[in-house]
């Protein structure tokens, strides 16, 4: 039986276009369907602003990824202690952080604070059937034990050389208390105790309903200053307490004279934002800024009830996640401008958004399909170049070292460098799920004004401006007309039809020539004599007086333009190899791929009189090679094959999968072969 291939959607249309169920992780309220306003005609659908960054596998070690709360470096945490680090254009495994998890810690639950100078981590340690919690602080290149407790902390913050934890009690031989301390300070000397001098914590501890008050919502620190936000009193008020850097004095501020909850975004002692909302839906959301002296309300996005995530970038751009009722939304604004909504993905009824995070200059959501084990996706606001395939062979960056390829281990505190290449994953495969038929058939099939992807499904996929997807209008016969897998660079045709003429490459004796047929008139022009070297010529044409011949002639690269009178040489940036692809975009810019041995290069120039400039190709991973290239419909494509080694399983499955990359940013990515939900076109 042929494997099932499904559409792995990524631009996913706006959540407001179709009702969708979503649930927020942790203590956030549940998200259900997003209401659609009644109208005679459906409004134009807004494309989602999010891109897939990670596709989860179907085992615990490659599932349930979430974004850590630490500032200064975006960490992505997964099952069994998997630690990835976010780059500007994707996520990648961090070998240093992964190996730094100390035994017998089973995994990292959360990371708090600011990286690397004030980062702390929570985890679990199992002793038989008993599981207890532990806290660590990051010190240069390793996690250092800092505390041990019973229960799971509601929040954690580094302070005064130790850790502040909410909702846990120190680990001891005694059973854990039914109502653990509201806030415990674990000092650097190992001593655990209450926070001294707190005005909030000195307030009455319980209500008649048994709910512990103050209801601590969040704790955060910066520059040695501690901030605690809590609900107190009856009737309730929302207060913030600021502890001085020496913990000698505290100051209370009122955020809201009503029942409400809030969290803290802290950049410095004089730059803090509290965000949240009232328990009553008819009240205003909480969004307020502290400048070191006073709290000032900020304008919130229109029509929302509660803010559940906030960040402000170095350039002043603010982003939030918010709810109105049970509908999740994402917003952003630059300094001095109004809030604008960012479209969320369109989900199927059996899918939900079960996690959302605002990080520095980015926003993330986690999409899960409850009816399946695994199969989740982590999407981000920034365009993604390489999609991380959790559960596959680790995708570690590779560098050349004396002709060999080895895994690169970046310094522990160094953010992986941005891949300067403009290419993005468009069609990706899962390791150990790809057979030889798929391995050898995946390719691009240029077809007039449309770009088709063949070999993944019986019916070709269709390229759009921001991805690829299925098109029911194409039949299997369409695939039969496309070329099969062949020699590198054979995508260039020797016969092309322009708007008013047909061009053909012919060999006449020892001469290689181009015949132009225009109506009943014909013209033949020689490109040169064929010697003992390699000669291969392909054509590109737009009209009878606008054509290009490219390839190689006697082992020398060939690129000539026909203007209706003659075939004139075009200056080349290379002197060896051959030109394997050429295209001119609608705006007049030109691109070409060249190949010399195993070295592939891409060049571009704005106009025919300008100099060629190189375009950086992707960083290849663990022995990958560029198997084929295409230039079509104002875009450039690469087919990247995994390293040599062949099938390693009894069923003939490969340990890695080939994938197609394109220059245009991609929101939708097709994954194969995979039993994933079809998120729609």
N, C-alpha and C positions, 0 to 999 in steps of 0.2 A: 504494500500500500504506500502510495506517495505520501511524504510528510506533509503536515498541514502548515501552511505559511499564513501569517496574519499581519495585519497592518499595525505597526507599532507607532501610534500617533504622537505627534509631538507638537504640533502647533495647536493643536487642539483649539477648537474654536472657543469663543467666549462662553463663560459659564452662564451668562444671562440668557443665552440663546435657547437653552433647553434645561428643564428641571434636572438637577443632579444631586445626589446624596453625598455629603461630606461630613466627616467627624474629626474634630480637632484632637490632637494628642494631649496627653497629660491631663491637667485640670481644666482645660479650655472647654467651653460649651460645645455641644454637638452641632454639626452643620447638616442641614437637610437640603431640600430642594430650593433652588434659586428661583424666585417668582419671575414670571414673564408678564409684562404689562399687556393688557388687551389692546388690540389695534386691528383695523381692517386688513392691513397688510403687514407682514413680518418685516421689521427693520433690517437693514444690511447687517450681516454677521461680522462682528469685529474679531480679527484673528488674535489668538492668544499671544501674550508677550513672553511666554515661558518656553524654554528649550530643555530637552531631556539631557541630563548629565550622567545618569547612572541607571542601569537596568539590573534588577535583582535576579538572582538565581532561585532555585526551588529548594535549597537546603538552608538550615539555620545559619550557617556560617556566611552565607551570601544574601541574607534577607534582613529586613527591618532596619535599614539605614536611617539615620537622622543626623541633623546638623547640630553641632555642639554650641553651647551658649557662650563660649569664650570669645573675647574680643581680641583683635590684633592678628588673628590667623583663623581662617575658617577650616575647622576640622569636621570630617564626616565620619561618624562612628557606626559600626555595624555589629552583627552577631559574632559572638566568640572573639571579641576584641579587635575586629578589623578596624584599622585606622587609615583613612584616606585624608589627603590634604587638597583643598581647593586651590586651583590656579585661576588665572583670569579667564581661561577658556576651557575649563573642564575640571575633572578631579583625577588624582593619580595616587597610587599606593605610596605610603611613606615608610620605607624600610626601617628608618631609625626609630620612629614613634612606635611602629608595630613591635619591634624587638625590645623596646624599652619597658613594655608592660611587665611588671615584676611578678614572679611566681609567689604564692599560688593563686594570684588574682585571676578570676575566671573571665573578666572582661571589664571594659570601661563603660560605665553607665552614662556619665556626663562630665563635661569639662567646663569650669567656670573661671571668672576673673579675666585677666588680660595676659596675652601671650607676648613674650615668654617670662617676663619679670614677676608676674603675680598670677600664675595659672595653677588651679587646683583641680583634682579629679576625684570622682567617686567610683567605687567598684564593689565587687562582692567576693567574699571568701567563704568556701564551703568546708565545714568540719563535720563529716558524716552527713546527717540530715539537717544539721543546723547551718543556716546561712547568715552571715553577719556582714556589715558594711565597713569599708575602710576608706580613708581619705589620703591622698598623696599631693605633694606639691612638686612642680617641675623645677629642677635645678640643673641648668646647663644642658645636659644630654640624658637625663634620667629622671624617673619619678621617685621621690623620696617619701617614705611613710611619714604621715603627720598625725593621724587620728584613727581610732577604731570605735564603732558604735553599733547599737542595735536599731534596726529599722532602716528606712530609706529617707534620706534628707529631702525636705521640700525645697531647700535652696542651700547654697554653700558660698562662702566668700572668704578670701584670704584677708587677714587683718592682724596687725601687731605681731608679725612673725608666726602666727598660728592660723587656725581655721575657725570660722563661725558656721555652725550648722543648725538648721531649723527642723524641729520635729523629730529629733533623735536623742537618745540617751547614751552615755558612755558605756562601752562594752564591759560587762562584769560577769561574775558567776551567778548573779541574781537574775530572775526573769525580767524581761523588759516591762517597764511600767505601762499601764493601760493608756494613760495620758502622758506622753513623754514631754520633757521640758520644751518650752517654746523656742528658746534660743540658747545654745550651748557653745562656749568658747573652749576650743582645744588649743592650749598653749604650746609653744615650741618645746617646753620642758616635759611635755606629755601630760601635764595636769589638765583636767577637765572641770569646768565650773561655769557659773552663770556670768553674764556680762555685768560688770559692776557699774553703778551710777546711772542706769537707764531709767528714764522717766516713764517710758511706755511700759516697760516690763514691771514697773512698780504698781501699775494700775490693777484693779480687780481682775482675778484670773478666770472666773467662770460665770456663765449665765445660767438661769434656771433650766434651760434646755440641755445643759451639759456641754455646750460648745465653748471651747476654750477661748477666752478673750484676754488680751488683745489677739485678734486674728491676724497673725503676721503674714504679710503677702510677699515681701521680698526684702533682701538684704544685698547691698552692693557697696564697694569701697573703691576709692581712687585717691592717690596722693596721700595715703595714710588716713584719710577722712572716711568715716563709716556713715552710711545712710540706711535707716530701717523704716519701712512703710508698713502701717498696720491699721486695722479697723478697731476702734475703741468706743466704749460708752454705750449708754442707752438713753435717748436715741443715739445711734451710732454716728461717729465722725471718722473721717479718713485723715490720719496724721502721718507726718514724716519726722523722724528724729535724726538729727545730725550730731555725730560724735566728733570731737576735735581730734587732731592727729595724735595727741598725747593721751586721749581718752579721759582727760581731766574734766571737761565740760561737755554738756549736751544742750541742744536747742530743739524745741518742738515747733512744728509748723502745721497748720491745718490746710489740707488739700481740698477737702470737700466737707460741708456740714451735713452730710447725709450718708446713708449706708452705701459703701462703694468698695471696690478693690482696685489695686494698682500694682504695677511693676516699675522697675527703675532701669533707665539707660544712663550710665555714668561715664562721661569722658574725662572729667576732672572735678576737683572739689568745688569749682565755680561754674560747672557746666553739666547739669543733671536734668533729665526729662523724666517725669512720671507719666505713665499712660495706663489706662484701664477704663472702668465704667461703673455705673451704678447698678445695684441689684435690681432696681425698678427700671423697666424698659423705657418709661416716659421721661427719664432723667437724661442729662447731657453726658457725653463720654468724658473721661478724664484725659487731658493732655495739657501738661503744664511744665514750664521751664524754671529752673533755679539758677541764679547767677551769682550765688555766694551770699546774697543778702535777702532776697525775697523770691517767692514763687509767683510767676506770671502766667495766666492761662494762654494757651496757644490755640489758633483756629484749627478745628478738627475737620476732617473730610465731611462733606454734606451727607445727611441722611443715615448716619451710623449710630449705633448704640454703645459700642465698646471697642476700644483699641486693644489688640492682643499682641502687637509687635511693633517695634519702632527702631529706626536708626537714622542717623544723619551722617552723610559722607563728608570727606575732607573738603569737597567743593560746595558744601551747603545743601545738597540734595537730600530731602527727607522722604522716607518711605514708611508705610504702615500697612499692617494687616488689620482688618476690622470686621466686626459682625454687625448686621442689622437683623435682629431676630436670630435666625439660624443660618443666615446667608453670609458666606465669607466673601470678602472683597480685598483688593490690594490697591494702594494709592501711592502716588508720588508727587512731589512738587520741588522745583528749584527755588533758590532764595528769592523771596519777593513775589512769587507767582502763586497761582491758585492750584489746589489739588486736582489731579486728573486720575481717572480710574485706569488700572492696568487689567486687561482681560485675562481671566483665568481659563484653564483648559476646559473643553467640553468633554464631559464624562458620560460613560454608559450607565444605565440604571444600577448595575451591580458593582460600580466603582465608587470610591469615595476619596476625598482628600483627608488624610488622617494625620497630617503634620504640616506645619507652616512656620517658617523662620525668616526674620529679617536680619541680615548680616551687613557688614560694612560694604556699601556700594553694591548690594545684591539682595535678592529675595529668593526663597526656596519653598517648594511644596513637595509633599510625598503623596503619591497616588497608589492606592491599594485596591486589589480585587478580592473581597472577602471569600468568594466561593472557590478561590484557588490557593494553593500553598505556594507562597512566593509570588513572583510575577509583578512585584511592585516596581515603581519608577520614582526617581528623584529628579525633579525638574528645577531649573534655575532661570533667573531673569536674563543673565548674560548669555550671549551666543556661545555655543559649545562647539569645539573643534573635534575632540575625540570623546566618544561615549565610553564610560567605564563599564565593562561587562562583568558584574560581580558573579563569582562562581566559575569563571573561565580561568585560564592560565594567567597569573598576575601580569598586568600590563605595566612593566617597569620601563622607564626611559632607558634607551641604550645609547652608548657612545662608542665611536671608533677608537680602538687602542692598538696601534701596530698592526692594523689589518684585521683584528679580531673584534668581535662585538661582545661587550660585557655590560652587565647591569650597572647603572650609575646610582650611587648612594649619596644624595645631597646632604650637606651638613644639617644637623638636627634642627637648628633654628633658622635655616634658610628657606624661604618660600621658593618652590620650584619655578624655574624661569618660564616665562611665557613663550610658547612655541610661536616664533615669528611668522610661521606660514599662514596664509589666508584660507587654507583648505579645512573642510569640515566633514565629519562622517555623515553619509547619507543612507547607506545600506550596510548593515552590520550583521555578523553571525555569532552564535554562541559556540564556544569550544566544546569539543566532544559531541557535537550534534550535527556535524557537517560531513557528508559523505563525498566520495570522489566525483559523483555526478554534479553536485552543486559546486564543488571546488573548481571544476573545469568549465562550467557553463556560465558562471556569473560574468556579465559583460554589459557594456553600453551599446545601444543600437540607435544611432542617429537616424531619424526618419523625417526628412523635410523640416517643417517647423516645429516638430515635437521630438523630444528626447525620450527614448524608451530604455528601460532596464530589463534585460532578458536573462533567463536562466534561473531566476528565483522562484517564479511561479509559471504555471502553464501559459497564462496570459501575461504579456509584458506589463510592467509597471510604467507609469507615466511620470516624468519629471515635471514639477511645478517650480515656481520661483523660490519656494522655501522648503522643498522636500520631494519625496516621491510617494506615489500611492497607486492603488489599483484603479482600473478603468474598465468597466464591464463592456464597453463598446469594442474592445479589441478581442479578436478570436485567436485561437492557437495558430491559425494560418499566418497571422501577422508575425509570429516568431519565426516561422519557417523561412521567411524572406530575409531575415537578419543573418549577418555573417556568424559563423561559428567561431570557437576559440582558435586563434592562429598565432602567427609570429608577432612579436612585439611591434606595435606601430602599423599594423596592417589595416588600421581603420581608415586610411586615406584611400579614396577611390581612384581608379585609373580612367574612369568615365564619369563625367559630371554633366548635368543638364542645367544651364543657366536660364534666365527668363526668356531669352530669344536665340539661344544657340546651344549646341552640344559640343563638348571638348572630349577628345580621346587621346590617350598616350599610345604611341605605336613605335615599334622598332623596325627601321628600314635599313636592312643590311647592317652596317656597323654604327648607324646613326639612331639616336633616340629622338623622337619627334612628337609634336602635339598637332592633331588634326582638329580644326574648328569647322563645324558644319552649321551654316546659317541659312535656313531655307534650302534652296538648291545650290547655293554657293559653298565652296569648300576652300579651306586654306590649310597648308601644312608648313610648320616651322620646325627646324631642327634645333634641339637644345645642346647637341654636341655629339662627339664620337664616343662610342662605348669601348673602353679599353679592357684591361684584365682585372681591374678592381670591381668592387660591388657597385651595381647601379640599380636604383629603384626609384620610380617617379610616381607621384600622386598629384591630384589636381583639386583646386578650389576655384569656383567660378560664381560670379554674380550676374554678369551680362556678357554679351558678345565682345565687349571691349574692356572687360574687367575680369581677369583670371590670374591665378597664381599656380605655378608648378613648384613642388617641393619634394625633397627626398635626398638622394645622394647620386652623384655621378662620378664613377671611378674612385670610390671611397672618399670623395670630397662632398661636404654638405652643399645642397642645391636649394636655392630660393630665387625664383624669377617671376616678375610681374608682366602680364600682357596688357597693353593699353589700346589695342586695336591695330597697332602698327608693328610692334616687335616685342620680344621677350627680353626685358632688361634685367640684369642681375640686381638683387636687393642686398645691400650691405648686411653682413652677418656678424654676430658677436662671437662666433666660434669658428675654428678653422678645421676641425676634425669631426668625424661622426656623420650624422645625417639629421635632417629635419623630418620628424615623424608625424607632426600634425601642425596645421595652420588654420587660423580663422580670423575674420575681421568682424568686429561687433557693429551694431547698428549706429553707434556714435563715432565710428571711424577708427577706433583703436584696434590694434592688431596683436595677436598672441601667436606664439609658436613653441612647440616642444622639440627639443633636440635630444639625441642620445649618442653617447660615445662609449662603446663597451657596455658597462653596467651603470654608467653615470647618466642620469636623466636630468635635464634642466628645462625651465620654463622662462620665456622672455616675453616682454610686453612693451609696446610703445604707443603713445597717444595718437600720433599721426605718422604717415609714411615718411615724412622728412625728419622725424625725431630719432634719437638714438634708442637702441633696445636697452631695457633695464631688466635685470633678473628678478623673478618672483621666487621667494623662498618656498621650497617644498617641505612637506611635513617631516617632523622628527620620526624616523622609523624605529620600531620597537623590536628588540630581541630577534634580529635576523630577518625582519620583514624586507620585502623587495617590491618595487613598483613593477607590476606585471604588464600593464597596458595603460595608455593615456588616450584622451579624446578632447577635442575642442569643438564645441557645438552650441549653437543658439546662445551666444554671449556668455558661455560658461566654460570652465575647464574641469575635467574629471580625471581621477586616478583610480586604478584598480590595484589595491595593495594586497599582496599574497603573504601568508605567514612564512616563517623560516623553514628551511628544508628539514626533512625528517619523515614525512609521509604519515600514513595512518599508524596509530599506536594501540588501537583497541581491536578486539576480535571482530567487531562489527564493521570495521573499516572506517571508523570515525577519526577525524583529525583533531589534533590537540589545539589547533587554532583555526580561525576562520578567515577567509578573504573578506575584504570590505571595500566599498566604493566611497570615495571622497570627492567633494566638489568645492569650488571656490566660493560659491554663494553661501551665505549663512543659512543654516538648516534648522527649522523648527520641528519638522516631522522626520522621523528616522524609521526606516523599515528594518525589522529584525527578522532573522530566519535561522534555521527552522525552529519555531517556538510556538507553544500552545498559549498564546497571549490573547487577551481580549481585543476585539476590533474596536478601536476608539473612534472610528469614523473618519470621513474625508473632510 
